[in-house]
Amino acid sequence: MKINGDFVILGGRKYYRTTAPILTEKRWNDIEQVVKQSIIDDAELEFVLCVGSYEEVVRGKPFLFNESLRSFLVNHRVIMGKEIVAVNYLDESDRILKEMEAQHYDFF
């Protein structure tokens, strides 16, 4: 583990420092609408999370897991609403790179 003022390196990956925003009712409704629309469109999302004051990115197709606990299931991981810093749609180029990476691992 290598620690810098702005990021920490664990396992060869950089994790940048961030702060979690306050989860207001309006913010939760906006996140919930984006997730519900992505479920309808069968689209993947990119979640930027604040875990232990460091930023982590999770990509995948979200499923509404528990509305009362404000959590989603993404790639076998439960994401709490209070951890979410940002939610973004994946670009077409990101999807193509992901498919190429999957094909690379299928080759081996």
Secondary structure, DSSP 8 states (H G I E B T S, - for coil): -EE-SSEEEETTEEEEB-------HHHHHHHHHHHHHHHHHT--EEEEEEETTEEEEEEE-EEEEETTTTEEEETTEEEEGGGEEEEEE--HHHHHHHHHHHHHHHH-
